[in-house]
C-alpha cells in the first residue's frame, strides 16, 4: 500500500479531525460522568444511609466519662512499674 502525500486535502484532514474530536468529547463526557457519580451521587446515598444505620446500631448511648475511666484503669495495669533499686551487672 503506497501512501501518496499529494492526495492529502483539507477535506480528508477535516474528516479525521472530526472523528478524533468526537472520540475526545466522548472520553471527556465519560470521565465527567464517572467523577460526578463517585464524588456527588455516592456521597448523597451515603448521607441517606447514616440515619438508618444509626437507628439500627446505636440503641444505647455510651457514657464517655465512664468509658475513659475504664480505659485508663486498663492502661495502668499494663504499664509495668520501674525498678528503682540498683542491680549489680552480672557481666562485670
Buried (B, 14 or more C-beta within 10 A) or exposed (E): EEEEEEEEEEEEEEEEEEEEEEEEEEEEEEEEEEEEEEEEEEEEEEEEEEEEEEEEEEEEEEEEEEEEEEEEEEEEEEEEEEEEEEEEEEEE
